[in-house]
Amino acid sequence: MNRPSVRLVIADDHTLLRQALADLLGMEGDFTVVATAGDGPSTVEAVRTHQPTVLLLDVEMPRSEPGDIIRKVAAAAPDTRVIILTMHADTELMQHLSRLGISGYLHKGVDRQALAGAIRAAAADDQTVHVALPREAPPASVSAVPDAGPARLTGREVQVLRLVSRAMSNRQIARELALSEGTVKRHLRNVFSKLGAVSRIDAVNKAVDASVLSPPNR
C-alpha cells in the first residue's frame, strides 16, 4: 500500500545542490517535489503557492534571514513543516530556530535515509525536532582556544566580524566588502577557529570581551 505523497519545496541558493536534492528525493515513492527556490522571497512565495507538507530550507539564503523566512512561512502556510539544512554546527542558532517551530536541523552531510526519515517524521506531525550534526561539531560550552586569541585576527577578519555584529548576512557582507560569499565564509571559519567560537553571536561577544570590537548598538 502506497504512502500518501509528501509535497516538498526545496530552498537552497546553490542551483546544483538544489537540483540534486530534488532529483534524489524525487526517487522516493512517497515524495513529490512541487517547487524549488533560490532566495528568501521566492521561498516564501513557493510555499504560499504550493502549500507543501515540508519545506527543506538552507540556513543561509540570500535576501532573508532564516528566522524571518520561518515566520513568513508560518503565516503563509501554517501546516507546512520546516527542516533546516546547514553546513555549520551552530547550536545557538539551532536553539533559536527550534523555538520558532522547526521540525529538524540537519547537516548537509546526512545520508539519504536520515534525510528521508526526518521528512517523513515531520510530515507525520511528529513534534520531535530531529537533529543531525557532524560528530566533530563543537559543543555549545566550548571556550576560547588557549594561545589562539583575538589578537591573531587579520584586519579583514575584524572587518567581517564588525559587519556580523551589525546582523548582516554573508551575502550583505560580501556586497559591502566587494568579496565573494565563499571568501566571507572562509574568513568566518578562521574567526571561529581563532576565537574558539561556536556561533556568530559567540564570536562577536568574545571579540567585544577582548576589546577587538566595540559593543554593538542595542
C-alpha positions in Angstrom: 0.0 0.0 0.0 1.5 3.3 -1.1 2.0 6.1 1.5 0.4 9.4 0.8 2.6 11.8 -1.2 4.7 14.2 0.9 4.8 17.5 -1.0 8.2 19.2 -0.8 9.6 22.7 -1.5 13.4 22.7 -1.6 15.1 26.1 -0.9 18.9 26.5 -1.5 20.9 29.2 -3.1 23.2 26.7 -4.9 21.5 25.6 -8.1 23.3 22.3 -8.5 22.7 21.2 -4.9 19.0 22.3 -5.1 18.6 20.2 -8.3 20.5 17.3 -6.8 18.2 17.2 -3.8 15.2 17.4 -5.9 16.4 14.5 -8.1 17.4 12.5 -5.0 14.2 12.9 -3.1 12.1 12.6 -6.2 13.2 8.9 -6.3 11.4 8.3 -3.0 8.0 6.8 -3.9 6.1 8.9 -1.4 7.8 12.3 -2.1 6.8 14.9 -4.7 8.9 18.0 -5.2 6.4 20.7 -6.1 8.9 23.6 -6.3 12.4 24.8 -5.7 13.6 28.3 -4.7 17.0 30.1 -4.6 16.4 33.0 -2.2 14.2 34.0 0.7 11.4 35.8 -1.0 10.9 33.2 -3.7 10.9 30.5 -1.0 8.0 32.2 0.8 6.2 32.7 -2.4 6.7 29.0 -3.4 5.3 27.9 0.0 2.4 30.3 -0.3 1.5 29.0 -3.8 2.1 25.3 -3.3 1.3 24.8 0.4 3.8 21.9 0.8 3.9 19.4 3.5 7.6 20.1 4.2 10.0 22.9 3.3 13.7 22.0 3.2 15.4 25.3 3.9 19.1 26.1 3.6 20.1 28.1 6.7 21.9 30.8 4.6 19.5 32.1 1.9 20.1 35.3 0.0 17.9 38.3 0.8 16.5 36.9 4.1 17.5 35.6 7.5 16.3 32.1 8.4 14.1 33.3 11.3 12.3 35.8 9.0 11.6 33.1 6.4 10.3 30.7 9.0 7.9 33.3 10.4 6.6 34.3 7.0 6.2 30.6 6.0 4.2 30.0 9.2 1.9 32.9 8.3 1.6 31.8 4.6 1.2 28.0 5.2 0.6 27.2 8.9 0.6 23.4 8.2 4.0 23.4 6.4 6.8 21.8 8.4 10.3 23.3 8.1 13.5 21.3 8.1 16.7 23.4 8.2 19.8 22.2 6.2 23.1 23.6 7.2 26.9 23.2 6.7 27.7 24.5 10.1 27.1 23.2 13.7 25.7 26.4 15.2 24.0 25.2 18.4 22.8 28.7 19.4 21.1 29.2 16.0 19.6 25.7 16.2 18.1 26.5 19.6 16.7 29.8 18.3 15.1 28.3 15.2 13.7 25.4 17.3 11.8 28.0 19.3 10.3 29.2 16.1 8.9 25.7 15.5 11.2 23.9 13.0 10.9 20.2 12.7 14.6 19.4 12.0 18.1 20.8 11.9 20.3 18.6 9.7 23.8 18.8 8.4 24.1 18.6 4.6 26.3 15.6 5.1 23.5 13.4 6.3 22.7 10.3 4.2 19.6 9.9 2.1 18.0 7.6 4.6 18.3 10.0 7.5 17.0 12.9 5.5 14.0 11.0 4.2 13.3 9.8 7.7 13.3 13.3 9.1 11.0 14.4 6.3 8.5 11.6 6.9 8.6 12.3 10.7 7.8 16.0 10.0 5.1 15.1 7.6 3.5 12.8 10.2 3.3 15.8 12.6 6.0 14.3 14.9 6.6 17.0 17.5 10.3 15.9 17.9 12.9 18.3 16.5 15.2 15.9 14.5 18.9 17.0 14.8 21.8 15.5 12.8 25.1 17.3 13.1 28.7 16.1 12.5 30.3 14.3 15.4 33.2 16.7 15.4 30.9 19.6 15.9 32.0 21.6 19.0 29.6 21.6 22.0 27.9 24.8 22.9 30.0 25.2 26.0 33.4 25.3 24.1 35.6 28.2 25.4 38.3 30.1 23.7 41.2 28.0 22.4 44.4 28.6 24.5 47.0 30.7 22.8 44.8 31.4 19.9 43.2 34.7 21.0 41.6 37.5 19.1 44.9 39.4 18.7 45.6 37.0 15.8 42.6 38.2 13.8 43.6 39.8 10.5 42.3 43.2 9.5 39.9 41.7 7.0 38.6 39.2 9.6 37.9 42.1 12.0 36.1 43.9 9.2 33.9 40.9 8.5 33.2 40.4 12.2 32.3 44.0 12.7 29.6 43.6 10.0 28.5 40.4 11.6 27.9 42.4 14.8 25.6 44.6 12.7 23.4 41.5 12.0 24.4 41.5 8.3 24.2 38.2 6.4 27.1 36.7 4.4 25.5 38.0 1.2 25.3 41.5 2.6 28.9 41.4 3.9 30.1 40.2 0.6 28.5 43.1 -1.2 29.7 45.6 1.4 33.4 44.5 1.2 33.3 43.5 -2.5 34.1 39.9 -1.8 32.5 36.6 -2.8 30.3 34.8 -0.3 32.7 31.9 -0.3 35.5 34.3 0.8 33.3 35.7 3.6 32.5 32.2 4.8 36.3 31.4 4.8 37.0 34.4 6.9 34.3 33.5 9.3 35.6 29.9 9.6 39.0 31.4 10.5 37.4 33.8 13.0 35.5 30.9 14.7 38.7 28.8 14.9 40.8 31.6 16.3 38.3 32.7 18.9 37.0 29.2 19.8 33.5 30.5 18.9 30.5 28.3 18.2 28.2 30.8 16.6 28.3 34.3 15.1 26.9 35.8 18.3 29.5 34.0 20.3 32.3 35.3 18.1 31.1 38.9 18.4 30.8 38.6 22.2 34.3 37.1 22.5 35.7 39.8 20.3 34.0 42.5 22.4 35.2 41.0 25.6 38.8 41.1 24.2 38.3 44.8 23.1 38.8 43.8 19.4 35.3 45.2 18.7 33.2 47.9 20.3 29.9 46.6 21.8 27.2 46.6 19.1 24.5 49.2 19.4 21.4 47.9 21.2 
